[in-house]
Amino acid sequence: MQFSSYQDLREKLLAREVSCQAVVSEYLQRIAAARDSNIYISVFEQEALERARELDRKLENGEAPGRLFGLPMAIKDNISIKGAGLTCASKILQGYTAVYDATVISRLQDEDAVFLGKVNMDEFAMGSSNENSSFGPVSNPYDESKVPGGSSGGSAAAVAAGLAMVALGSDTGGSVRQPAGFCNVIGLKPTYGRISRYGLVAFGSSFDQIGVLASHAADAAEVLGVIAGYDECDSTSSHHDVGEYTALMKDVSFNGLRVGVPKEYFPESLNGEVKDVVRARLADMEAAGAELVEITLPESDYAIAAYYILTTAEASSNLARFDGARYGYRSEHAENLTDMYVNSRTEGFGDEVKRRIMLGTYVLSAGYYDTYYKKAQQVRRVFLDRYREALADVDIIAGPTSPFPPFGIGSKMDDPLEMYLADVFTVPASIAGIPALSVPAGFDSSGLPVGMQLIGNFFDEGRLLGVAGALQAAAGN
Ligand SMILES: NC(=O)C[C@H](N)C(=O)O
């Protein structure tokens, strides 16, 4: 069973050429056959089939199908689905069952999407390789010795391996875009506030955004249209009108499109093959009528430092709630309350999470606050101004998603700073709160995917998806 896009699946479902039950069983069979890939943390076998039958009955009864009727989806395991496990790939949430639906989940359900299960990730979304998971690593579907990227590695690999048509991920500093680039799929991080975070387990609350991963830009647009929009349960969600993304995509043309190409996104240290692939796509855009404008974003070197100060500070506060008392795992080795807190956290959190809690606590501590946290907030403001200025002159900014292609499992685990560098091109849009996506750009000489990042102005997701869709169409996808 092969569908060229959700539109194709939808037409066949509505024409009753295929049933929801048949489609969902096919996906469940593929998931079962690919169990070794470690992509799914939990699979909703019974629930998904029951839901599919319910949807088939809905059509038989002549009821109107929802906008995402029968869409088989995977959900990152830091998004709450009532009654299902919610692990954030951490031992500390072992045995915890979610008590409410995230807003994105209820919106998808209302439009008849089907959830196949929860997918693997870096613990609490901290990582760029999916190796920081208490469930173990995930392989890249293009080469099983390589990582799929992270932290939404399971979401990207699920879509790339045909184990879900669309997946939800979350992106704090690149967690949707970088794995999308590594797995040759589309990955969109919308404007901060575009999608409610209610029910997304918080990591860096002023950065976190739920994002969409799909094989086709048009499918991501459909899902974005359903999950975007104000939610009274998230005071940081925006009242800005939700676009008709599918229609907006069609309005986009390369002709006259001003594409900013920051020279800082093509540094000496950039992998040569990544550079060539991305440059080739830029040349294609130019040949199709786009105007490439060389721009400069001089503070780019400070992005990683600012990001890892601000997000660790927020994480140290957000993760204080996991104390062994309220959720999931509790240490058995405790004689008193303090030991219970300390031992539960010591045994429950992985190394990277502990590193970030300590870093965050340090940058917030009296005496260091001004030097680190306050300074990083000031840098954040500069980034916002610079990207605003740049986007006043160009329509989008383009460059590589990652400075290197997918790397070997285990190859960067001993060097956290090297791992943080994976985010060098993705964190600026997160710092500024503007939308960005990764679109498949081609392959390196070993056949590994290369992603191109497109960054847009606030709430300009329609244009980003339109350019991505046009690039995919030009490449025959
Ligand atoms: N969470 C993210 O967006 C990924 C980033 N690599 C981080 O570890 O923070």
The ligand as an SDF file (V2000), in Angstrom:
LIG
                    3D

  9  8  0  0  0  0  0  0  0  0999 V2000
   15.9520   20.4110   22.0170 N   0  0  0  0  0  0  0  0  0  0  0  0
   16.4490   20.8070   20.8890 C   0  0  0  0  0  0  0  0  0  0  0  0
   15.8160   21.5700   20.1670 O   0  0  0  0  0  0  0  0  0  0  0  0
   17.7350   20.2390   20.4360 C   0  0  0  0  0  0  0  0  0  0  0  0
   18.9980   20.7710   20.9260 C   0  0  0  0  0  0  0  0  0  0  0  0
   20.0230   19.9950   20.2730 N   0  0  0  0  0  0  0  0  0  0  0  0
   19.1610   20.6400   22.4270 C   0  0  0  0  0  0  0  0  0  0  0  0
   19.7190   19.6670   22.8430 O   0  0  0  0  0  0  0  0  0  0  0  0
   18.7800   21.5000   23.1560 O   0  0  0  0  0  0  0  0  0  0  0  0
  1  2  1  0
  2  3  2  0
  2  4  1  0
  4  5  1  0
  5  6  1  0
  5  7  1  0
  7  8  2  0
  7  9  1  0
M  END
$$$$
